[in-house]
Amino acid sequence: MASGPVKVGIIGSQFEADIHAASIQMIPDAAEVVAVASPTAGHAAELARRYGIPRVFLDYREMLKEPDIEMVTITAPNDLHARMTVDIARAGKHVVCEKPLCLNLEEAEEMIETCRRQGVLLLYAEELFFTPKYRKAKEMADQGAFGRVYLVKQSEKHYGPHSPWFWDVERSGGGVFMDMGCHGIAFCYWFLGRPRIRSVYCQMGTYVHADKTLGEDDSIAILEFDNGAVGLVENSWARRGGMDDRIEVYGEGGVTYGNLHMGNALPTYSEYGYGYAVEKAPTTKGWSWPVFEELWNYGFPQEMRHFARCVRGKEQPEATGEDGRVVLEAIYAGYASAGQGRKIPLPFRPSGVRKPVDLWLEARQARAAGE
């Protein structure tokens, strides 16, 4: 078994790649970014300059030839996750794949099986498993603080994604439910101890951004679990005012509320504005809530430290490709539910569907044609 910091390569050079690079820089004893690959040369070079990354590649497959790289993180668009994961695994390197895992269940199973066959880890980058405030809530629940938990809520809302590809359903696979509903589904599933998801009921619509996307920009999903608990997942790309991320946990013996930013923010009023407040905040004039140690509050450095320790055999993975597949199946059921207007039982394996949002879009088109 090798020792020392895990040598990491990053695929991508935009918003999420910056988070990975910054987070790994915060844990130098555990991991070190030694290369970045992106077809956008200027962006890759700028990321490398900002974080002192020594090697830059325009083709990630060339980066995979570097013998010292042990782990590769994927921050590319969703439609590239499966192909990249297979290539990384075949190069004998461990994989960290950003959420959602991929576009369809066939891809998910190929990713999982290829990594298993090649003897490498497929690590699913779900930072809510590592968010300090949310982990504390789970610790209390596991200690019996709330008795039998019957409802877990997770909500993430803002005014839309950073990169243009998110709006293109051919690349992203869907709208806000695909982008952020995956967080809430994963969180409820993990918080409750990974019980089987029994059914999904979902409502969604495109209320603000119909000029940008065919996908939904607001969604509500209800998940029923085998242990009798319910998960409520609320997501929006239509909320103004910056990021809002929170949880609520209800049990027969107690309740807890967790707001990711409030309590870690400085309520601030400014006539003039200033540099940066919090992710997705469009302005810093007027009232704002600047967050300190933002990446640590989200859990990104803790997540990357855990993944690096998994590579070294010091910890067992808490977020795996199998988790990503569970989430993806629930996402498919959610889009089918919104399209059909009914609860969808799981297991759910639609055939001939390339991406989740098609199950909603095709149902809408069929209804429109019949009217």
Secondary structure, 3 states (H helix, E strand, C coil): CCCCCEEEEEECCCHHHHHHHHHHHCCCCCEEEEEEECCCHHHHHHHHHHHCCCEEECCHHHHCCCCCCCEEEECCCHHHHHHHHHHHHHCCCEEEEECCCCCCHHHHHHHHHHHHHHCCCEEEECHHHCCHHHHHHHHHHHCCCCCCEEEEEEEEECCCCCCHHHHCHHHHCCCHHHHHHHHHHHHHHHHCCCCCEEEEEEEEECCCCCCCCCCCCEEEEEEEECCCCEEEEEEECCCCCCCEEEEEEEECCEEEEEECCCCCECCEEECCCCCCCCCCCCCCCEEECCECCHHHHHCHHHHHHHHHHHHCCCCCCCCEHHHHHHHHHHHHHHHHHHHHCCCEECCCCCCCCCCCCHHHHHHHHHHHHHC
